[in-house]
C-alpha cells in the first residue's frame, strides 16, 4: 500500500501519479497508518514534547535554586568541623576563616584527649531577613563588621540548639546565629574568636 507524499491519499499499486492531487508517486512506502496528515502533526508533537521537557527541567532547577538549603550549610560544616577537628572545613564556615588557628581545639587537648566529645547543632527555626534590613540587623543586632554586612546579598537568623557531650557531661544551649551569603557563599559573618 502506498500513500501520496503530498496529500497523504492512498495510491493504487502501479500508479505513477496521485489520483487526488496529481503529484508524482515516489517509491517510498510509509509504515501502515502513516499519512501526510500525521507527518504534518509530527513537528507539533515534537515541539510539545520538547516544551514539556523544558518545563520539567526548569521546574527542577527552580526547586533547587529557590527552595535550596544552602544557608544551612555553615551550621552543618561547623558541627562536622568541630567533631572532626577539621580546621580547613571550619575556615569555610566563617567569613574571616582564614584567621583560624588550631588553638581553637586547645580546650579538648587540655583534657589530654582522654574524653571523647561530640557537638550536635540542630536548627530549631529560621528567619529570612528582607534585603533592605540585612545590613542594619547584622551590624546592630549581631555586631557583624559593616564591610561584611554590606556585601551580604541574603541572610537568615537561625535559632540553633547546641548540645556538647563529653563523657557523662552534657550541656545544651540555644543561640541565634546569623548566616549570610557573601560573595556567593553562605558563611557565618561573626568574628571567629567570638563564636568559638
N, C-alpha and C positions, 0 to 999 in steps of 0.2 A: 504494500500500500504506500502510495506517495502523496505528498502534500505540496501545494504551491508555496514557494519561498516568499512570495509577495503577499498573497491574501490568505493563505492557510487552508484553502479549499482542497478537498480530496481530488486526486488526479488519477484517471484510469491508466493501467499499465500500457506502455507503448505510446502514450500521448506526448507530443512534442511541445504543446502549448496548454496553458491552463484554460479550461472552458469558461471560467468565470471572469478572469481579468486579462487573459491573453498573454500573460508573461511566459517566457520560455521555461521549459521544465529543466530543472537541474537533476543531476544523477544522485543527489544526496537523499537518503531516506531517513527522516527523523524517527525517533522512537515512537512507539504507539502512544496515542493520546497527545502528542506534541503538535501544536498548531501555531500558526503565526500569532494568534491572539495571546497564547501563553508565552511566546517568545517576547512579545512586547511587554508583558506583565513582569517578566523576569527581572529587568533592571529595577523596577519599582520594589519588588520583593527584596532584592539585594540591598537597595538603599534603606529600606525599612529595617532590615536585619542589621545593617551597619549602624543605623541610628540607635537601635536598641542596645547594641554592644557599647556604643559610645556613652549612652546614658548610664549603663551599668558601671562602666569604668569610672566615669566622673563621680558617680554616687559613692563608689568605694574610696576614691581619693578624697572626696569631700568629708566622708566619715572619719578618715584618718587625720585630716587636717583640723576639722572643726570640733571633733569630739576626742581628740588625742589627749593623752595624759602626760605630755612631756614635762609639764610643770611639776609633776610628782617625782620625776627622775632624781633631782638633787637629794630628796629625802631618802629614796631607795639607795642611792650611792653613798650617802652619809652613813646609813646603817651598815651597809656592806663594808665600806672603807674602815669604819671603826672596828667591826668584828674581825676583819682580816688584817688589820693594821696596814692597810694599803695606802701609802702616802700619795701615790700618783692618782688614785681614784678620788681621794679626798681633795686633792688640788683642783679637780674638775668641779667639785661641789660649790666652791666659794669663788666669788668674783675676784678676790685677792689671793687665790690659792697658791700662786707662785711663791708666796712668803711662808708657806707651811714648812714646819721643821719636824723631824721625828721626835722632838721633845714633847710633842703632844701626847705621845704614848708613855711618857715618864711615870704617870700615876700607876699604870699597870706594871711597869718594870720595877717600881719601888716595892711592889708586893712580892718581888722575887720570881714572878711568873708562876708561882705555885697555885694560885687560884685562877681558875678559868672564869672568864666573864662573857657576858652576852648582852648586846644592846638591841632592843627592839623599838622601832619607830612606827607608829600607826597614825595615819591621817584620820582625824575624827570628823573634821569639817573643813570646808574651803570657801573662801570669799574672794571672788574675782573683782579686782579694782577697775573702775572706769578709767579710760585713757586719760581723762583730764584731771584725775585725782592721784595718779600714781606717784608723781614726784613729791607732792605735799605729804601724802600718807607715809611714804618710805622715809623721807627725811625727818619729819616731825614726830611720827609715832615710833619709828624703829631706828632712828639715828643712822640711817644709811647715808654715806657721803653723797653730796649732791651731784658729783661728777658721774656716779653710777646711776642715781635715781633719774637723771636727765636722759640717760641712754636707754632706759627701760622702755621697751615697746609694749610690754604686757606684764602684769603682776597679779599674784594671788597672796592672800594671807591664809596660811594653813594652820589649823589647830592640830598640833601633833602631840600624841601621848608617847612619852619616852619611858621605857622600862629598862633598868640596868640591873642585871643579876650577877652576883659574884659569890659563888658557893651558896651558902644559906641566906646570904644577904640579898635583898631585893628592894629597889627604890623606884617609885613611879612619880612622874611629874608631867604636867601638861603645859605646853608653851605655844604661843603664836609665833610662827616662823614665816617671814616673808620670802617668797621666791619671785624672781623677775627674769624676763627674757631680755638679755643684754647682748648686743652684737650677735643675735641669732641663737644664743644658747641659754638654757634655763639654769640659773645659779641661785645660791643664797647670797644676797648682796650685803650680808653683815660682815663685820670685821671677824676674821678667823679667831683671833685671841679672845673675843667676847663670847663667841659661840661655843668654843671647846674648853 
